[in-house]
Amino acid sequence: MDVEILAVLIGKLVKAGHPVLICMGNGSSAKRACDDLQAAADLLLPIFQEHVLLDRTLTYTDLDGLVKTIKHNGFWFHLDVGVSDMDQIHRKG
């Protein structure tokens, strides 16, 4: 994955006000490809901070009609770990 291109695309999405889900892979049964989660986080976290997606305050009304406020990030990282590569994760750590 080209994290610089990812950062540009994510920047456009968050600028438009969209929450973001980033799906990355750490090994697979076919190609054993590993995305660089740390590099992506290093580039994306400043973008998320700039667009107030870290610890943003959300107000909502629950099913009982009570207004509640929570702090929540406006982005999610999903790391898909290839089961066949679990021994590699142990060795890398």
Backbone as XML, in Angstrom:
<?xml version="1.0"?>
<chain id="A" units="angstrom">
  <residue number="1" name="MET">
    <atom name="N" x="0.836" y="-1.168" z="0.000"/>
    <atom name="CA" x="0.000" y="0.000" z="0.000"/>
    <atom name="C" x="0.888" y="1.241" z="0.000"/>
  </residue>
  <residue number="2" name="ASP">
    <atom name="N" x="0.528" y="2.203" z="-0.799"/>
    <atom name="CA" x="1.237" y="3.474" z="-0.848"/>
    <atom name="C" x="0.576" y="4.414" z="0.161"/>
  </residue>
  <residue number="3" name="VAL">
    <atom name="N" x="1.219" y="4.602" z="1.309"/>
    <atom name="CA" x="0.589" y="5.369" z="2.387"/>
    <atom name="C" x="0.466" y="6.851" z="2.047"/>
  </residue>
  <residue number="4" name="GLU">
    <atom name="N" x="1.320" y="7.372" z="1.170"/>
    <atom name="CA" x="1.194" y="8.774" z="0.776"/>
    <atom name="C" x="-0.093" y="8.994" z="-0.014"/>
  </residue>
  <residue number="5" name="ILE">
    <atom name="N" x="-0.404" y="8.065" z="-0.921"/>
    <atom name="CA" x="-1.653" y="8.158" z="-1.679"/>
    <atom name="C" x="-2.841" y="7.968" z="-0.738"/>
  </residue>
  <residue number="6" name="LEU">
    <atom name="N" x="-2.714" y="7.035" z="0.196"/>
    <atom name="CA" x="-3.771" y="6.818" z="1.183"/>
    <atom name="C" x="-4.042" y="8.103" z="1.958"/>
  </residue>
  <residue number="7" name="ALA">
    <atom name="N" x="-2.995" y="8.807" z="2.357"/>
    <atom name="CA" x="-3.153" y="10.042" z="3.125"/>
    <atom name="C" x="-3.898" y="11.104" z="2.316"/>
  </residue>
  <residue number="8" name="VAL">
    <atom name="N" x="-3.608" y="11.205" z="1.023"/>
    <atom name="CA" x="-4.307" y="12.169" z="0.165"/>
    <atom name="C" x="-5.793" y="11.820" z="0.080"/>
  </residue>
  <residue number="9" name="LEU">
    <atom name="N" x="-6.092" y="10.550" z="-0.154"/>
    <atom name="CA" x="-7.491" y="10.121" z="-0.262"/>
    <atom name="C" x="-8.247" y="10.323" z="1.045"/>
  </residue>
  <residue number="10" name="ILE">
    <atom name="N" x="-7.618" y="9.948" z="2.154"/>
    <atom name="CA" x="-8.255" y="10.110" z="3.460"/>
    <atom name="C" x="-8.460" y="11.590" z="3.763"/>
  </residue>
  <residue number="11" name="GLY">
    <atom name="N" x="-7.484" y="12.422" z="3.409"/>
    <atom name="CA" x="-7.613" y="13.863" z="3.609"/>
    <atom name="C" x="-8.835" y="14.428" z="2.902"/>
  </residue>
  <residue number="12" name="LYS">
    <atom name="N" x="-9.092" y="13.972" z="1.677"/>
    <atom name="CA" x="-10.268" y="14.436" z="0.931"/>
    <atom name="C" x="-11.563" y="13.982" z="1.599"/>
  </residue>
  <residue number="13" name="LEU">
    <atom name="N" x="-11.581" y="12.745" z="2.088"/>
    <atom name="CA" x="-12.790" y="12.235" z="2.742"/>
    <atom name="C" x="-13.104" y="12.989" z="4.031"/>
  </residue>
  <residue number="14" name="VAL">
    <atom name="N" x="-12.094" y="13.185" z="4.880"/>
    <atom name="CA" x="-12.358" y="13.852" z="6.157"/>
    <atom name="C" x="-12.649" y="15.331" z="5.957"/>
  </residue>
  <residue number="15" name="LYS">
    <atom name="N" x="-12.067" y="15.938" z="4.935"/>
    <atom name="CA" x="-12.367" y="17.339" z="4.635"/>
    <atom name="C" x="-13.837" y="17.493" z="4.258"/>
  </residue>
  <residue number="16" name="ALA">
    <atom name="N" x="-14.403" y="16.458" z="3.633"/>
    <atom name="CA" x="-15.818" y="16.469" z="3.262"/>
    <atom name="C" x="-16.720" y="16.071" z="4.430"/>
  </residue>
  <residue number="17" name="GLY">
    <atom name="N" x="-16.118" y="15.754" z="5.593"/>
    <atom name="CA" x="-16.894" y="15.446" z="6.782"/>
    <atom name="C" x="-17.265" y="13.988" z="6.960"/>
  </residue>
  <residue number="18" name="HIS">
    <atom name="N" x="-16.640" y="13.108" z="6.203"/>
    <atom name="CA" x="-16.963" y="11.686" z="6.296"/>
    <atom name="C" x="-16.122" y="10.988" z="7.368"/>
  </residue>
  <residue number="19" name="PRO">
    <atom name="N" x="-16.729" y="10.088" z="8.146"/>
    <atom name="CA" x="-15.924" y="9.225" z="9.014"/>
    <atom name="C" x="-15.170" y="8.230" z="8.141"/>
  </residue>
  <residue number="20" name="VAL">
    <atom name="N" x="-14.088" y="7.677" z="8.653"/>
    <atom name="CA" x="-13.211" y="6.861" z="7.817"/>
    <atom name="C" x="-12.946" y="5.510" z="8.471"/>
  </residue>
  <residue number="21" name="LEU">
    <atom name="N" x="-13.003" y="4.463" z="7.671"/>
    <atom name="CA" x="-12.600" y="3.122" z="8.079"/>
    <atom name="C" x="-11.439" y="2.721" z="7.185"/>
  </residue>
  <residue number="22" name="ILE">
    <atom name="N" x="-10.286" y="2.467" z="7.785"/>
    <atom name="CA" x="-9.094" y="2.059" z="7.044"/>
    <atom name="C" x="-8.877" y="0.577" z="7.289"/>
  </residue>
  <residue number="23" name="CYS">
    <atom name="N" x="-8.928" y="-0.215" z="6.229"/>
    <atom name="CA" x="-8.721" y="-1.662" z="6.328"/>
    <atom name="C" x="-7.324" y="-1.984" z="5.821"/>
  </residue>
  <residue number="24" name="MET">
    <atom name="N" x="-6.554" y="-2.637" z="6.653"/>
    <atom name="CA" x="-5.187" y="-2.987" z="6.291"/>
    <atom name="C" x="-4.983" y="-4.475" z="6.526"/>
  </residue>
  <residue number="25" name="GLY">
    <atom name="N" x="-3.961" y="-5.014" z="5.914"/>
    <atom name="CA" x="-3.696" y="-6.438" z="6.051"/>
    <atom name="C" x="-2.313" y="-6.711" z="6.605"/>
  </residue>
  <residue number="26" name="ASN">
    <atom name="N" x="-2.232" y="-7.749" z="7.401"/>
    <atom name="CA" x="-0.944" y="-8.199" z="7.915"/>
    <atom name="C" x="-0.805" y="-9.678" z="7.597"/>
  </residue>
  <residue number="27" name="GLY">
    <atom name="N" x="-0.418" y="-9.933" z="6.382"/>
    <atom name="CA" x="-0.249" y="-11.310" z="5.938"/>
    <atom name="C" x="-1.536" y="-11.882" z="5.388"/>
  </residue>
  <residue number="28" name="SER">
    <atom name="N" x="-1.391" y="-12.766" z="4.457"/>
    <atom name="CA" x="-2.534" y="-13.482" z="3.895"/>
    <atom name="C" x="-2.055" y="-14.868" z="3.513"/>
  </residue>
  <residue number="29" name="SER">
    <atom name="N" x="-2.998" y="-15.734" z="3.240"/>
    <atom name="CA" x="-2.601" y="-17.093" z="2.874"/>
    <atom name="C" x="-2.004" y="-17.147" z="1.478"/>
  </residue>
  <residue number="30" name="ALA">
    <atom name="N" x="-2.273" y="-16.161" z="0.650"/>
    <atom name="CA" x="-1.803" y="-16.203" z="-0.735"/>
    <atom name="C" x="-0.470" y="-15.478" z="-0.926"/>
  </residue>
  <residue number="31" name="LYS">
    <atom name="N" x="-0.423" y="-14.188" z="-0.581"/>
    <atom name="CA" x="0.759" y="-13.381" z="-0.912"/>
    <atom name="C" x="1.603" y="-12.986" z="0.293"/>
  </residue>
  <residue number="32" name="ARG">
    <atom name="N" x="1.090" y="-13.171" z="1.488"/>
    <atom name="CA" x="1.793" y="-12.769" z="2.709"/>
    <atom name="C" x="2.169" y="-11.284" z="2.715"/>
  </residue>
  <residue number="33" name="ALA">
    <atom name="N" x="1.358" y="-10.461" z="2.077"/>
    <atom name="CA" x="1.610" y="-9.023" z="2.035"/>
    <atom name="C" x="1.293" y="-8.402" z="3.393"/>
  </residue>
  <residue number="34" name="CYS">
    <atom name="N" x="2.094" y="-7.433" z="3.790"/>
    <atom name="CA" x="1.882" y="-6.742" z="5.060"/>
    <atom name="C" x="1.855" y="-5.239" z="4.816"/>
  </residue>
  <residue number="35" name="ASP">
    <atom name="N" x="0.740" y="-4.595" z="5.188"/>
    <atom name="CA" x="0.662" y="-3.143" z="5.105"/>
    <atom name="C" x="1.378" y="-2.544" z="6.310"/>
  </residue>
  <residue number="36" name="ASP">
    <atom name="N" x="1.936" y="-1.378" z="6.124"/>
    <atom name="CA" x="2.692" y="-0.713" z="7.179"/>
    <atom name="C" x="1.749" y="0.145" z="8.024"/>
  </residue>
  <residue number="37" name="LEU">
    <atom name="N" x="1.200" y="-0.448" z="9.060"/>
    <atom name="CA" x="0.247" y="0.235" z="9.929"/>
    <atom name="C" x="0.874" y="1.455" z="10.598"/>
  </residue>
  <residue number="38" name="GLN">
    <atom name="N" x="2.112" y="1.345" z="11.045"/>
    <atom name="CA" x="2.761" y="2.467" z="11.721"/>
    <atom name="C" x="2.946" y="3.649" z="10.777"/>
  </residue>
  <residue number="39" name="ALA">
    <atom name="N" x="3.378" y="3.394" z="9.549"/>
    <atom name="CA" x="3.558" y="4.475" z="8.571"/>
    <atom name="C" x="2.224" y="5.148" z="8.267"/>
  </residue>
  <residue number="40" name="ALA">
    <atom name="N" x="1.169" y="4.344" z="8.130"/>
    <atom name="CA" x="-0.159" y="4.906" z="7.871"/>
    <atom name="C" x="-0.616" y="5.762" z="9.051"/>
  </residue>
  <residue number="41" name="ALA">
    <atom name="N" x="-0.443" y="5.265" z="10.258"/>
    <atom name="CA" x="-0.848" y="6.023" z="11.444"/>
    <atom name="C" x="-0.054" y="7.320" z="11.557"/>
  </residue>
  <residue number="42" name="ASP">
    <atom name="N" x="1.239" y="7.267" z="11.282"/>
    <atom name="CA" x="2.081" y="8.468" z="11.364"/>
    <atom name="C" x="1.615" y="9.551" z="10.396"/>
  </residue>
  <residue number="43" name="LEU">
    <atom name="N" x="1.161" y="9.149" z="9.208"/>
    <atom name="CA" x="0.685" y="10.123" z="8.222"/>
    <atom name="C" x="-0.755" y="10.561" z="8.474"/>
  </residue>
  <residue number="44" name="LEU">
    <atom name="N" x="-1.586" y="9.649" z="8.955"/>
    <atom name="CA" x="-3.010" y="9.944" z="9.064"/>
    <atom name="C" x="-3.406" y="10.639" z="10.362"/>
  </residue>
  <residue number="45" name="LEU">
    <atom name="N" x="-2.740" y="10.354" z="11.467"/>
    <atom name="CA" x="-3.144" y="10.966" z="12.735"/>
    <atom name="C" x="-3.108" y="12.495" z="12.701"/>
  </residue>
  <residue number="46" name="PRO">
    <atom name="N" x="-2.099" y="13.132" z="12.091"/>
    <atom name="CA" x="-2.152" y="14.596" z="11.990"/>
    <atom name="C" x="-3.352" y="15.093" z="11.172"/>
  </residue>
  <residue number="47" name="ILE">
    <atom name="N" x="-3.742" y="14.340" z="10.144"/>
    <atom name="CA" x="-4.923" y="14.704" z="9.352"/>
    <atom name="C" x="-6.170" y="14.598" z="10.222"/>
  </residue>
  <residue number="48" name="PHE">
    <atom name="N" x="-6.265" y="13.528" z="11.002"/>
    <atom name="CA" x="-7.417" y="13.355" z="11.885"/>
    <atom name="C" x="-7.462" y="14.456" z="12.945"/>
  </residue>
  <residue number="49" name="GLN">
    <atom name="N" x="-6.301" y="14.847" z="13.461"/>
    <atom name="CA" x="-6.257" y="15.933" z="14.448"/>
    <atom name="C" x="-6.705" y="17.249" z="13.819"/>
  </residue>
  <residue number="50" name="GLU">
    <atom name="N" x="-6.228" y="17.523" z="12.625"/>
    <atom name="CA" x="-6.571" y="18.771" z="11.931"/>
    <atom name="C" x="-8.078" y="18.887" z="11.705"/>
  </residue>
  <residue number="51" name="HIS">
    <atom name="N" x="-8.729" y="17.786" z="11.432"/>
    <atom name="CA" x="-10.163" y="17.797" z="11.127"/>
    <atom name="C" x="-11.022" y="17.363" z="12.319"/>
  </residue>
  <residue number="52" name="VAL">
    <atom name="N" x="-10.449" y="17.431" z="13.512"/>
    <atom name="CA" x="-11.134" y="17.166" z="14.780"/>
    <atom name="C" x="-11.836" y="15.798" z="14.770"/>
  </residue>
  <residue number="53" name="LEU">
    <atom name="N" x="-11.095" y="14.775" z="14.378"/>
    <atom name="CA" x="-11.624" y="13.417" z="14.413"/>
    <atom name="C" x="-11.062" y="12.616" z="15.582"/>
  </residue>
  <residue number="54" name="LEU">
    <atom name="N" x="-10.203" y="13.225" z="16.376"/>
    <atom name="CA" x="-9.695" y="12.590" z="17.593"/>
    <atom name="C" x="-10.491" y="13.127" z="18.770"/>
  </residue>
  <residue number="55" name="ASP">
    <atom name="N" x="-11.074" y="12.235" z="19.550"/>
    <atom name="CA" x="-11.839" y="12.625" z="20.739"/>
    <atom name="C" x="-12.885" y="13.694" z="20.444"/>
  </residue>
  <residue number="56" name="ARG">
    <atom name="N" x="-13.612" y="13.518" z="19.353"/>
    <atom name="CA" x="-14.675" y="14.475" z="19.051"/>
    <atom name="C" x="-15.855" y="14.209" z="19.980"/>
  </residue>
  <residue number="57" name="THR">
    <atom name="N" x="-16.607" y="15.231" z="20.273"/>
    <atom name="CA" x="-17.760" y="15.115" z="21.153"/>
    <atom name="C" x="-19.013" y="14.929" z="20.312"/>
  </residue>
  <residue number="58" name="LEU">
    <atom name="N" x="-19.749" y="13.865" z="20.603"/>
    <atom name="CA" x="-20.997" y="13.577" z="19.901"/>
    <atom name="C" x="-22.154" y="13.646" z="20.882"/>
  </residue>
  <residue number="59" name="THR">
    <atom name="N" x="-23.234" y="14.277" z="20.458"/>
    <atom name="CA" x="-24.447" y="14.338" z="21.263"/>
    <atom name="C" x="-25.534" y="13.585" z="20.513"/>
  </residue>
  <residue number="60" name="TYR">
    <atom name="N" x="-26.248" y="12.724" z="21.230"/>
    <atom name="CA" x="-27.307" y="11.937" z="20.603"/>
    <atom name="C" x="-28.434" y="11.716" z="21.605"/>
  </residue>
  <residue number="61" name="THR">
    <atom name="N" x="-29.573" y="11.303" z="21.086"/>
    <atom name="CA" x="-30.712" y="10.964" z="21.928"/>
    <atom name="C" x="-30.869" y="9.454" z="21.918"/>
  </residue>
  <residue number="62" name="ASP">
    <atom name="N" x="-30.870" y="8.841" z="23.099"/>
    <atom name="CA" x="-30.985" y="7.380" z="23.166"/>
    <atom name="C" x="-32.443" y="6.945" z="22.992"/>
  </residue>
  <residue number="63" name="LEU">
    <atom name="N" x="-32.687" y="5.657" z="23.045"/>
    <atom name="CA" x="-34.024" y="5.112" z="22.806"/>
    <atom name="C" x="-35.046" y="5.537" z="23.861"/>
  </residue>
  <residue number="64" name="ASP">
    <atom name="N" x="-34.565" y="5.942" z="25.038"/>
    <atom name="CA" x="-35.460" y="6.416" z="26.099"/>
    <atom name="C" x="-35.706" y="7.919" z="26.019"/>
  </residue>
  <residue number="65" name="GLY">
    <atom name="N" x="-35.158" y="8.574" z="25.009"/>
    <atom name="CA" x="-35.342" y="10.008" z="24.845"/>
    <atom name="C" x="-34.363" y="10.858" z="25.622"/>
  </residue>
  <residue number="66" name="LEU">
    <atom name="N" x="-33.373" y="10.237" z="26.256"/>
    <atom name="CA" x="-32.375" y="10.985" z="27.021"/>
    <atom name="C" x="-31.268" y="11.477" z="26.093"/>
  </residue>
  <residue number="67" name="VAL">
    <atom name="N" x="-30.903" y="12.731" z="26.247"/>
    <atom name="CA" x="-29.809" y="13.296" z="25.465"/>
    <atom name="C" x="-28.503" y="12.947" z="26.159"/>
  </residue>
  <residue number="68" name="LYS">
    <atom name="N" x="-27.593" y="12.368" z="25.407"/>
    <atom name="CA" x="-26.313" y="11.942" z="25.967"/>
    <atom name="C" x="-25.171" y="12.497" z="25.126"/>
  </residue>
  <residue number="69" name="THR">
    <atom name="N" x="-24.033" y="12.657" z="25.774"/>
    <atom name="CA" x="-22.829" y="13.135" z="25.104"/>
    <atom name="C" x="-21.714" y="12.132" z="25.350"/>
  </residue>
  <residue number="70" name="ILE">
    <atom name="N" x="-21.002" y="11.791" z="24.298"/>
    <atom name="CA" x="-19.862" y="10.876" z="24.412"/>
    <atom name="C" x="-18.692" y="11.434" z="23.616"/>
  </residue>
  <residue number="71" name="LYS">
    <atom name="N" x="-17.501" y="10.959" z="23.943"/>
    <atom name="CA" x="-16.314" y="11.261" z="23.138"/>
    <atom name="C" x="-16.019" y="10.036" z="22.294"/>
  </residue>
  <residue number="72" name="HIS">
    <atom name="N" x="-15.745" y="10.261" z="21.024"/>
    <atom name="CA" x="-15.541" y="9.145" z="20.105"/>
    <atom name="C" x="-14.666" y="9.616" z="18.954"/>
  </residue>
  <residue number="73" name="ASN">
    <atom name="N" x="-13.808" y="8.737" z="18.468"/>
    <atom name="CA" x="-13.014" y="9.056" z="17.286"/>
    <atom name="C" x="-13.866" y="8.928" z="16.031"/>
  </residue>
  <residue number="74" name="GLY">
    <atom name="N" x="-13.533" y="9.695" z="15.011"/>
    <atom name="CA" x="-14.250" y="9.644" z="13.740"/>
    <atom name="C" x="-13.525" y="8.803" z="12.709"/>
  </residue>
  <residue number="75" name="PHE">
    <atom name="N" x="-12.715" y="7.872" z="13.170"/>
    <atom name="CA" x="-11.998" y="6.986" z="12.255"/>
    <atom name="C" x="-11.785" y="5.650" z="12.943"/>
  </residue>
  <residue number="76" name="TRP">
    <atom name="N" x="-11.563" y="4.629" z="12.121"/>
    <atom name="CA" x="-11.316" y="3.289" z="12.640"/>
    <atom name="C" x="-10.246" y="2.633" z="11.795"/>
  </residue>
  <residue number="77" name="PHE">
    <atom name="N" x="-9.344" y="1.920" z="12.429"/>
    <atom name="CA" x="-8.371" y="1.073" z="11.738"/>
    <atom name="C" x="-8.803" y="-0.375" z="11.930"/>
  </residue>
  <residue number="78" name="HIS">
    <atom name="N" x="-8.876" y="-1.112" z="10.844"/>
    <atom name="CA" x="-9.133" y="-2.550" z="10.917"/>
    <atom name="C" x="-7.898" y="-3.252" z="10.376"/>
  </residue>
  <residue number="79" name="LEU">
    <atom name="N" x="-7.322" y="-4.116" z="11.168"/>
    <atom name="CA" x="-6.148" y="-4.873" z="10.733"/>
    <atom name="C" x="-6.545" y="-6.327" z="10.577"/>
  </residue>
  <residue number="80" name="ASP">
    <atom name="N" x="-6.516" y="-6.804" z="9.347"/>
    <atom name="CA" x="-6.854" y="-8.191" z="9.046"/>
    <atom name="C" x="-5.570" y="-9.006" z="9.144"/>
  </residue>
  <residue number="81" name="VAL">
    <atom name="N" x="-5.538" y="-9.901" z="10.095"/>
    <atom name="CA" x="-4.335" y="-10.695" z="10.333"/>
    <atom name="C" x="-4.518" y="-12.069" z="9.711"/>
  </residue>
  <residue number="82" name="GLY">
    <atom name="N" x="-3.623" y="-12.425" z="8.795"/>
    <atom name="CA" x="-3.666" y="-13.751" z="8.190"/>
    <atom name="C" x="-3.305" y="-14.809" z="9.217"/>
  </residue>
  <residue number="83" name="VAL">
    <atom name="N" x="-4.183" y="-15.758" z="9.430"/>
    <atom name="CA" x="-3.967" y="-16.784" z="10.455"/>
    <atom name="C" x="-2.700" y="-17.582" z="10.181"/>
  </residue>
  <residue number="84" name="SER">
    <atom name="N" x="-2.402" y="-17.797" z="8.919"/>
    <atom name="CA" x="-1.212" y="-18.594" z="8.605"/>
    <atom name="C" x="0.075" y="-17.862" z="8.966"/>
  </residue>
  <residue number="85" name="ASP">
    <atom name="N" x="-0.012" y="-16.565" z="9.246"/>
    <atom name="CA" x="1.180" y="-15.774" z="9.538"/>
    <atom name="C" x="1.329" y="-15.426" z="11.013"/>
  </residue>
  <residue number="86" name="MET">
    <atom name="N" x="0.591" y="-16.051" z="11.889"/>
    <atom name="CA" x="0.675" y="-15.724" z="13.308"/>
    <atom name="C" x="2.078" y="-15.944" z="13.862"/>
  </residue>
  <residue number="87" name="ASP">
    <atom name="N" x="2.782" y="-16.960" z="13.368"/>
    <atom name="CA" x="4.147" y="-17.174" z="13.841"/>
    <atom name="C" x="5.055" y="-16.030" z="13.411"/>
  </residue>
  <residue number="88" name="GLN">
    <atom name="N" x="4.778" y="-15.414" z="12.268"/>
    <atom name="CA" x="5.572" y="-14.281" z="11.795"/>
    <atom name="C" x="5.368" y="-13.056" z="12.685"/>
  </residue>
  <residue number="89" name="ILE">
    <atom name="N" x="4.151" y="-12.854" z="13.158"/>
    <atom name="CA" x="3.876" y="-11.725" z="14.046"/>
    <atom name="C" x="4.680" y="-11.881" z="15.328"/>
  </residue>
  <residue number="90" name="HIS">
    <atom name="N" x="4.721" y="-13.066" z="15.855"/>
    <atom name="CA" x="5.491" y="-13.320" z="17.070"/>
    <atom name="C" x="6.969" y="-13.022" z="16.827"/>
  </residue>
  <residue number="91" name="ARG">
    <atom name="N" x="7.483" y="-13.414" z="15.690"/>
    <atom name="CA" x="8.905" y="-13.187" z="15.382"/>
    <atom name="C" x="9.208" y="-11.715" z="15.155"/>
  </residue>
  <residue number="92" name="LYS">
    <atom name="N" x="8.248" y="-10.976" z="14.552"/>
    <atom name="CA" x="8.465" y="-9.558" z="14.281"/>
    <atom name="C" x="8.402" y="-8.735" z="15.554"/>
  </residue>
  <residue number="93" name="GLY">
    <atom name="N" x="7.580" y="-9.167" z="16.512"/>
    <atom name="CA" x="7.341" y="-8.386" z="17.731"/>
    <atom name="C" x="8.524" y="-8.399" z="18.609"/>
  </residue>
</chain>
